[in-house]
Amino acid sequence: AAIVDKAGLRIGVIGVSTAETLKTTISANVKALEVEPLASTIELEAHRLRADEHADLVVVLAHAGGSCKHFSGDVEKDVCEEGAEIFAVAGALPKGAVDAIVAGHTHQGLAETVNGIPIIESFSYGRAFGRIDFTLEKAAGEPARVLSTHLFAPQDVCADSKAKPAACEPVAYEGAAVVRDPAVAKAIAGDVEKAAGKRAEPIGVTLEGPIKTSYERESAEGNLFTDLLRKHLPDVKVALVNGGGLRADLPEGPLTYGALYEAFPFDNKLAFATVSGADLERIVRANLHGKGGVLSLSGVRVRATCDGKKLD
């Protein structure tokens, strides 16, 4: 947690990560860590910030999120994901514990109020920004009191929401141009130049057409990566890659390091296990019933059928 002094206010900021952290990253990075329950941890830290640091507002920055199709601020009307982690966290907090939550992790958009707490999430990769307006009352020597809040839907930076923010023409917002911060641009210019050179390095392979990936269904790219694993590990009978491990299509033409990195950006390590056919079936079944991306497989053919609402 930290305190930020802004506009005459002391703003307490609490950072938390999803309870799934220990399962969704390389185990070597988190083997010495434990994850405490998010809501109770936030409650304790928010109380400390208000009591000891005299925070006027407390904002949670959470690598945990949810998903809604609309952005009216009403979770019942906005077709939101049932059981979303960040909604459960907000619902478990005492009234007035925190003033806002900025969510993440799910790469979705949010502009909702849960248990009196405004929650925003602005998709991913810098494509959009969120906004919450506060109306405050502050007497001398007293902490600020929130009179009202106003939520805004996520605002795309580019006119084309699928364009890359680094290259697109930014849109105007409330009559003013959205511009890049020159101080930030200057600070990263050298590293951006180095990265551009690395990105342009040829791999030595030319693709006759694009190779597509998909988070929710079988894809050519998923099949390619798992087939390559088996090709280079001849003693392995079945290879699997998780659905979140592949992040972009491989484009047609000469393949560059940058394009390959965008498709497979994680420093994953190979893990080996001996499992029975029954165990493998249970793994695949659990994956298809779950909310995460579909597993890509090589060395085995899977046929899944749906009986009404039940997946077999």
N, C-alpha and C positions, 0 to 999 in steps of 0.2 A: 504494500500500500504506500501511497505517497500523497503529499499535499501540493496542490498547484494554486498559486495566488493569481487571480485574474479578475479584472474589473472590480476591484475592491472586495472580492469574495475569496474565501478559503474553500477550495474544492478538494474533497477527499476522493482519491481514485484507488479502487481495489481491483486487482487483476486475478482472475481465476481461469482454470482450464477444465474442460469436460472431464467427467468422472471416467470416461473411456480412455483417457490419456495413456494409461499403462498398457492398453491393448491395441492402440492404433499407431504406435510409433516403434522404432527399433528398441528392443528390450534392453540393449546395452546402455541406451541413453537414460533409462528410467529405473534401472534395477535397484538403485539406492533410494528411490523415492516412494512415498506413500501418498495417496490421494484422500484427503479428508472430505466429508460431505460438504457440498458447496454451500447450501443454504445456511447451515449453522456456522460455518467459517466466515461467510460474508456478514452474518449478524454480529458476531463477536468483533470483527474488524471495524464494521461500521460504527458500533458503539464506542470503540476506542477512539476512532477518528473524531467523533463528535465530542466526546467527553474530555479527551486529553489534547487533541490537536485543534479543538474549536472549529471544526469544519462547518461551513454554512450549507454545503451540498455534498452528498455522497453519490458517486457514480461508479458503477461496476463495469469493468471491461472484461467480457467473458468470451473465452474461446469455447463457447457452447452456444447452441442456437436452436432454431426451429425452422418452420416453413409455412407461409400463407400464400394463397393465390391472389388475395386482394389486400388493400391497405387502408381500410376505413378506421382502424383502431379498435374494432370490435371483433374479438377472436371467434365469436360464435357466428358472425356473418362473413368472415373473411376466408372461410374454408382453410383452416389451419391444421397442421399436422397434429394428430392426437398423440398425447403423451410426449410432446416435445420437451427436451431437457430444460431449456431455459424458461419455459412456462411453469414447469414443475418447481424450479428453483424460486421463481418470483412468487408463486403461490404459497410457498413454505415460509416466506419471510414475514416478520411482524410488520404491521402497518407503520409506515414512516421510517423503516430501517434504512432504506436507500431511496434516492430520488429518481434514478434512471439506470437503465441497463443498456449497454452497447454490446450486442451479441455478435457471434461469428461461428466459425467451424463448419456450418452446414452449407455455406456459399449461397444462401437464399436471401430473400428480402423480407423484412419485418417492419411494421409500424403499428404496434399493438399496445394496449394497456391491460396488464394482468395484475390483479390484487392492488390496483391503484398505482402501479409502477409502469411508466412508459418504457417500452422496449423498442429499439431500432436495430436493424441489421441491413447491410448494404451490399448484398451479393458477395463478389470476390474479385481479386486481382485489381483493385482500384477502379473498377468500372463505374462506381456510383458512390455517393455520399449520403449520409443521413442527417436529420436535423430534429431537435426538440427545442421548443421555445418555452422558457420559464417566466412567469410573472411572480416577482418576489417582493416581500416587504421586509425591510431591515431597519431596526432601531439601533442607535449607537450602543456599542458594547454587548449587543445581543446577536445570536445567530439568526440568519435569514429565515424567513418563513415562506414556504411555497404557497402562493395563492391559487395558481392554475398552471397547467402545462398544455402545450399544443404540439401534436405529432405531425410530421410530414412524411409522405411516402418517399422511398429511396429515389434519389435523383441521379440519373445517368449522366456521366461526364461527356460522353460522345453522343452525337445525334443517332448513330447506329450503335445500339447496345452491344452488338457482337464485335465491334471494332476494338482494337487495342488502344487503351488510353495514351500510351506513349507515342502513338503515331497519328491519332485521329485529330480532327478539328473540334475543339471543345465547344459545347453549346453555351448559350447565354442562360443566366439564372437570375430571375427577378430584375431583368433589364441590364444586367452587367455581365461582362465576359468572364467565364471561368478560365483563369490563367494559372500556369505553373509557377510555383514559388521559385524565384530566381536564386535565392540562397540555397535551397535544397538542390536545384539543378547544378549549381556551381560545385557543391560539396561532393556530388556523386559523378561529375563529368569524367574524371579520370578512370574510375572503375567501369563506367558505362562504355568508354572507348575500348578498354581492355576486353570487356565481355563481348563487344561487337566483333572484335577480331577473332576471338575464340569461337563465337557462334558461326562465323563464316567458313571455318575450316572444313574441307570436304572429308567425308567418311570413305569415299571410294566406291560407293554404290549408287546406281541410278535406278529410280523406281519408274516403271512404265505407267503407273497410275497411283492415285492416292490410296493409302491403306487406312481404313476408318477404324475408330475405336468407339466403344459404347459403354456407359456406366451400368446400364440396366439390362443389357442382353448380350448374347454372344456376338463377338466382333472379329473381323479379319485380323486386326492388330493384336487382340488378345490371343488368338490362335497362333499368330506368327511368333510372338514372344515366348509362349510356352513351348512351341515346337523347337525354337532355337535352344531353349534350356535343355530339352531332351537330346538334341543333336550334340551338344557339347558335354553332356553328362551321360554317356552310353549305358551306365549301370542303372540309371533312373528309369522306372517304367511309367510313372505318371508325374507330370509337372503342373503346378498351379500358380497363377498370379492373381492377386486380389483386384477387384474392380476399381478401387481407388488408386491403384498404382500406375495406371496409364491415363495421361491427362490431355493428350492432343493427337490428332491424326498425323500420320506421316505423309508429307506432300509429294506430289508427282515431281520427277526430275532428279537431279543430282542431290543426294542426301548430305546435309551438313550436320556438324556437331550440334548446332543450335536447335535444329528441327528434331534431332534424336533426343536431346535433353528435354525439350518441351514435352515430348511424348512420354519420356520415362525419367522424371527429374529426381527420383529418390535414390539415396545411397543404400539401397536395400542389400542385405546379405542373404545368401542362400541358406535355407534351413532344410534339414533332411529328417525324415521320419519313416518308420516302417509301420504301416497300418494294414488292417485286413480290408477286404472288399466291403464288408458290412460297415466298417468304420468310415470308409471313404463315402459310401452312400449316405451315411448320417451327416457327414460334413457338407455334402452337396445339398442335401435336403434342408439343413439348417440355414445354409446360405440363401437358398431360394425363398425360404420363409422369412428371412430377415429383411432389414431396411437398407443394408449396405449394397455396394455394387456387386454385380454377379461375378463369380469366379470364372476365369478363363482356364481351360484345361487342355492338356495334350496327353495322348496315350490311352484315353478312355473316352467312350461316347456316352453321353447322358441324354436320356429322353424323359422329359417331365410333362405330365398331363394334369389338367385341372378337372376336378369333379365338382361342379358347382363353384362354391367359394373355397373348396379345399384343394390344395396342391399336393399331388401324389408324385 
